[in-house]
Amino acid sequence: MRQPACTNYEKPFLYLLIGSTRALLIDTGAGGIDVAAPIDSLLTAWRAKHGGAVRTLVVAHSHGHGDHIAGDAQFRDRAGIMLVPRDSAAVYAFFGFRAQRSDAVAFDLGDRMLDVLAIPGHEPASIAVYDRKTAVLLTGDTFYPGRLYVRDTAAFAASTARLVGFTRSRQVSAILGTHIEQARTPFTDYPVGTVDQPDEDRLELSRADLIMLDSTVRTMRGRFTRTRLPRFTIWPR
Ligand SMILES: [Zn+2]
């Protein structure tokens, strides 16, 4: 799902993955919009169609920045909903990461297995989620068609290497992040705050794009500089 641009220029993407016993919502939007009602109706429709017993909705975040957690209050203290706090300590405890560089952790939604990786660098609580059913890899603000803001360069370099390593032995149908800031014209992004993006790039990135990110990061050897690539820009802060 995507939050409409008219409600917030960030227009972030939200992802809902549904298994036979649990569902996982990744992110709650940038605020100023009802997120809970559409999620509730999607789950109700799913239960009706599949006769299912999706008993628990886990609400987690791609990372803890404000444009991805603003709708959290809509899910707090509701029966059947487990809201994972935004901070990295809570995220690590919930998914069972042992350290920043720990391996992927399996997360079972019931007949739908996910692999969750800690990928700090953009933000300490950043995670990636791989859906074995669709071979889609969700990368949050760490990797999307736009400005990849890097706060912790060492952690970011380790995380991109981890993503490349993780995908080496797996199919990847698409890599999906949480924004589009890029135009279809290569090396071109829309300025911060742009609402109307008529020539917007597509959302999907590929494993080849990920390898381009990782190899560019490697050549920087820890000294990050703002670097434009055809479909994204590495942007140290
Ligand atoms: Zn964001």
Residues whose N, C-alpha, C, O or C-beta is under 5 A from the ligand:
A	BS01	ZN	D67 D141
